[in-house]
Amino acid sequence: MASYNLLWYNKSPLFTPSPYLLRPTVVSTSAAAAEVSPSDSKLLQKIIGSKLEYEPREVPTEKEVMETSPHIFSVIPRSFLPGIKNPCWYEEISSQLSANPYSKNLFTLHLKELKIDELRSNFQQHLQRRNGKLFRLRCLPFFYIIGQPKCGTTDIYDRLVMHPEIKIKLKEPHWWNRKRFGYDYFSSTFHVKYPVEDYLDLFDLAAQNIQKEISRNSSGDHRALQFITGDASASTMWDNSVWSYVDTDRADTEPRFLNQDFIHTVQPDAKILVTLRDPVDRLYSDYLFFNKAKSSTEDFHQKAVESVQLFQSCLSAQTLRSCVYKPSLLKSMPLRLTLGMYFVFLLDWLTVFQREQILVIRLEDYSANLTVTMKKILDFLSVGPLPEKVEAALIKQPRSNIRLGKDRPLGHMLPSTRDLLTDFYQPFNNKLASVLDNKAFRWSTVPQPQGAEA
């Protein structure tokens, strides 16, 4: 199986107009002008119901995954250092690199918020010299916060990094599904690829702390080395847009390779954290945060109706997974409707990771009882108890990424919009509740949270 190469011109748009966009739409100032009739709603429910049951995806073999990206697997070893909680290994480096290790790192060149001065100044003292050669400690994330957007990921991340055993430098590298291909999701174009070495640099904060403890412990007993690091890219769960353009030798309408195939191949013991909320509220929060042309609750209603109609057109002709993962459909819908079809994504993650490796929490529970939910997350990550002062600060910290003040005058969505979207998402919610064996994920009578909306 040949390696996949990206051959298109790196500044040309990838997405052509969707074949589902059958007619131009005009945004109405009245919600009444944009409705889904009862007969259309029943037809949609019938179509959705007929597509909810399907055969599990065919998971590519480890060999197939490795052959698509040979360089990644030449850099990351097949096993990690024993006695250390976080997956780490030693990598030989040249003396030239050790002088300025981050000078060409694309994350540091393009992200002003990534501060690496301390890492650079401490780099030399954490190197290991053996038989005239230099080695650095490399680490992968111990855990991944994979989604979903506008479900509290930022707030959870901001509290997790307060734990003294958790060392993270950058919240959302979006490397596994975007940066390693040079893919810009919002412009749908390709630019320079970020190599795996640049991604690994992001976890040097944990690597340096772990190396410091190794150097202190001459006995070789590393059981106390509990530092961990993580990747909190909220696109990892759902965004596999690139693969419809990379894996072009197949006629399938469903993606052959998914992000989790690569993460599992390099790190089969990874911990996966998923935070979800009522998909109706998630969609409205997404609209307020990302829609630069936002104007009114009527505008949101119009966009909701159009998105539902476009999805129905796709589902009438194709499989559910095909429509959920189709980049052109997602780009043509005015709202990111498919991101709320959680069970489709979760089932695909469960094809490679065991159920006990994935913790799924609800934003509603997190907002209602922060202390209990954070304890559940920390227990899942097997980190030690927090010092009393740190725990108090963690709980009292203001919410992150909440609804902007300028959006508050819009108020709640229209009742007709909520009814439309609740009916639309209910079959997907019921399926999710069945997969998780938890009726709370039906969201049938749950009030919307007023807290974190990351």
Residue pairs with C-beta under 8 A, 6 or more apart in sequence:
1 63
1 64
1 67
1 68
2 67
3 67
3 68
3 69
3 70
4 68
4 246
4 247
6 181
6 182
6 190
6 193
6 245
6 246
8 14
8 190
8 245
10 182
10 189
10 190
10 191
10 192
11 189
11 191
12 189
13 187
13 188
13 189
14 188
14 189
14 190
14 245
14 327
15 188
15 327
15 328
15 331
16 328
17 332
18 310
18 328
18 329
18 331
18 332
19 328
20 310
20 313
20 314
20 329
20 332
21 310
21 332
22 313
25 302
25 306
27 299
27 302
27 303
28 34
28 298
28 302
29 296
29 298
30 298
31 297
31 298
31 301
31 302
31 414
31 416
31 417
33 302
34 301
34 302
34 305
34 306
35 305
35 416
36 44
36 305
36 308
36 309
36 420
40 312
41 420
41 423
43 312
44 308
44 312
44 424
45 423
45 427
47 312
47 315
47 316
48 315
48 320
48 427
48 428
49 427
51 315
51 319
51 320
52 320
52 427
52 428
52 431
54 319
54 320
54 321
56 347
56 351
57 254
57 258
57 321
57 348
57 351
58 256
59 261
59 351
59 352
60 256
60 257
60 261
62 265
65 257
65 261
65 262
65 265
66 73
66 265
68 246
68 257
69 180
69 262
71 195
71 196
72 180
72 196
72 262
72 266
73 265
73 266
75 91
75 196
75 197
75 200
76 89
76 140
76 196
76 266
77 89
79 89
80 87
80 88
80 89
80 140
81 88
81 89
81 90
81 222
82 222
83 220
83 221
83 222
83 223
83 225
84 210
84 214
84 222
84 225
85 142
85 225
85 226
85 227
85 228
85 382
86 139
86 140
86 142
86 206
86 210
86 225
86 227
86 228
86 229
87 139
87 140
87 141
87 142
87 267
87 269
88 137
88 138
88 139
88 140
88 207
88 210
89 137
89 138
90 128
90 135
90 136
90 137
90 138
91 135
91 136
91 137
91 138
92 133
92 134
92 135
93 101
93 127
93 134
93 135
93 136
94 134
95 134
98 123
98 124
98 127
98 134
98 136
100 120
101 120
101 123
101 136
101 201
102 108
102 116
102 119
102 120
102 201
105 116
105 198
105 201
106 179
106 192
106 194
106 195
106 198
107 114
107 170
107 173
107 179
107 194
107 198
107 199
107 201
107 202
108 114
108 116
108 201
111 170
113 170
114 169
114 170
114 202
115 169
116 169
116 201
119 169
119 204
119 205
119 208
122 208
123 136
123 204
123 208
126 136
126 137
126 207
126 208
126 211
126 212
126 215
127 134
127 135
127 136
128 134
128 135
128 136
128 137
128 211
129 135
136 207
137 207
137 208
137 210
137 211
137 214
138 200
138 203
138 207
139 200
139 203
139 204
139 206
139 207
139 210
139 229
140 200
140 203
140 266
140 267
141 203
141 229
141 230
141 231
141 267
141 270
142 228
142 229
142 230
142 270
142 271
142 381
143 228
143 230
143 231
143 270
143 271
143 272
143 273
143 381
144 230
144 231
144 232
144 233
144 236
144 263
144 270
144 271
144 272
144 273
145 153
145 156
145 157
145 230
145 231
145 232
145 233
145 234
145 273
145 274
145 275
146 233
146 234
146 236
146 237
146 272
146 273
146 274
146 349
147 153
147 234
147 235
147 236
147 237
147 238
147 274
147 275
147 276
147 339
147 345
148 234
148 237
148 238
148 274
148 275
148 276
148 277
148 282
148 339
148 340
148 342
149 234
149 235
149 282
149 286
149 336
149 339
149 454
150 277
150 282
150 285
150 286
150 289
150 453
150 454
151 234
151 275
151 276
151 277
151 282
151 363
151 454
152 275
152 277
152 363
152 366
152 367
152 451
152 452
152 453
152 454
153 232
153 234
153 275
153 454
154 171
154 400
154 401
154 452
154 454
155 366
155 399
155 400
155 401
155 451
155 452
155 454
156 232
156 273
156 275
156 366
156 377
156 452
156 454
157 168
157 171
157 232
157 400
157 454
158 397
158 400
159 374
159 394
159 397
160 166
160 168
160 230
160 377
160 381
161 167
161 168
162 390
162 393
162 394
162 397
163 378
163 383
163 386
163 390
163 394
164 386
164 387
164 390
165 226
165 227
165 228
165 383
165 384
166 227
166 228
166 229
166 230
166 381
166 383
167 203
167 205
167 206
167 209
167 227
167 228
167 229
168 203
168 205
168 206
168 229
168 230
168 232
169 202
169 203
169 204
169 205
170 202
171 232
171 233
172 232
172 233
172 234
172 235
173 179
173 199
173 202
173 231
173 233
174 185
174 233
174 235
174 236
175 194
175 199
175 231
175 233
176 231
176 233
176 236
176 259
176 262
176 263
177 183
177 233
177 235
177 236
177 239
177 240
177 241
177 242
177 259
178 184
178 185
178 235
178 239
178 242
179 193
179 194
179 199
180 193
180 194
180 195
180 196
180 199
181 190
181 193
181 242
181 246
182 190
182 191
182 192
182 193
182 194
183 189
183 190
183 191
183 241
183 242
184 190
184 191
185 235
185 239
185 241
188 327
188 331
203 229
205 229
206 227
206 228
206 229
209 227
210 225
210 227
213 222
213 224
213 225
213 227
214 222
214 225
217 224
217 225
226 383
226 384
228 381
228 383
234 454
236 259
236 263
237 259
237 274
237 345
237 346
237 349
238 338
238 339
238 345
239 259
240 255
240 257
240 258
240 259
240 325
241 327
241 330
243 255
243 256
243 257
243 258
244 255
244 325
244 326
244 327
246 257
247 255
247 256
247 257
250 256
253 318
253 319
253 322
253 326
254 319
254 321
254 322
254 325
255 325
258 348
260 348
260 349
260 351
260 352
260 353
261 352
263 270
264 270
264 352
264 353
269 357
270 353
270 357
271 357
271 359
271 380
271 381
272 349
272 353
272 357
272 358
272 359
273 358
273 359
273 361
273 377
273 380
274 346
274 349
274 358
274 359
274 360
274 361
275 360
275 361
275 362
275 363
275 366
276 282
276 342
276 360
276 361
276 362
276 363
276 432
276 441
277 362
277 363
277 364
277 449
278 364
278 443
278 446
278 448
279 339
279 340
279 341
279 342
279 421
279 425
279 428
279 429
279 443
280 340
280 413
280 418
280 421
280 422
280 425
280 443
280 448
281 448
281 449
282 339
282 340
283 304
283 335
283 336
283 337
283 339
283 340
283 421
284 300
284 413
285 403
285 453
286 335
286 336
286 339
287 294
287 300
287 303
287 335
288 294
288 403
288 404
288 407
288 410
289 404
289 453
290 336
291 303
291 334
291 335
293 299
294 300
294 407
294 410
296 410
297 410
297 411
297 412
297 413
297 414
297 417
298 414
300 335
300 413
300 414
300 417
301 413
301 414
301 416
301 417
301 420
303 334
303 335
304 335
304 337
304 417
304 420
304 421
305 420
306 333
306 334
307 333
307 334
307 335
307 337
308 337
308 420
308 421
308 424
310 329
310 332
310 333
311 323
311 329
311 333
311 337
311 338
314 322
314 323
314 326
314 329
315 323
318 326
320 341
320 344
321 344
321 348
323 329
323 338
324 338
324 341
324 344
324 345
329 338
330 336
330 338
337 424
340 425
340 428
341 425
341 428
342 428
342 429
342 432
342 441
343 428
343 431
343 432
343 435
344 428
346 358
346 360
346 432
346 435
346 436
347 435
349 358
350 358
350 435
359 376
359 377
359 380
360 436
360 441
361 373
361 376
361 377
362 440
362 441
363 449
363 451
363 452
364 440
364 443
364 446
364 447
364 448
364 449
365 372
365 373
365 440
366 373
366 374
366 451
366 452
367 449
367 450
367 451
367 452
368 449
370 395
371 395
374 394
374 395
378 386
386 394
399 451
399 452
400 452
400 454
401 452
401 453
401 454
402 451
402 452
402 453
403 453
412 418
412 448
425 443
426 442
426 444
429 441
429 442
429 443
429 444
430 442
432 441
432 442
433 439
433 440
433 441
433 442
440 446
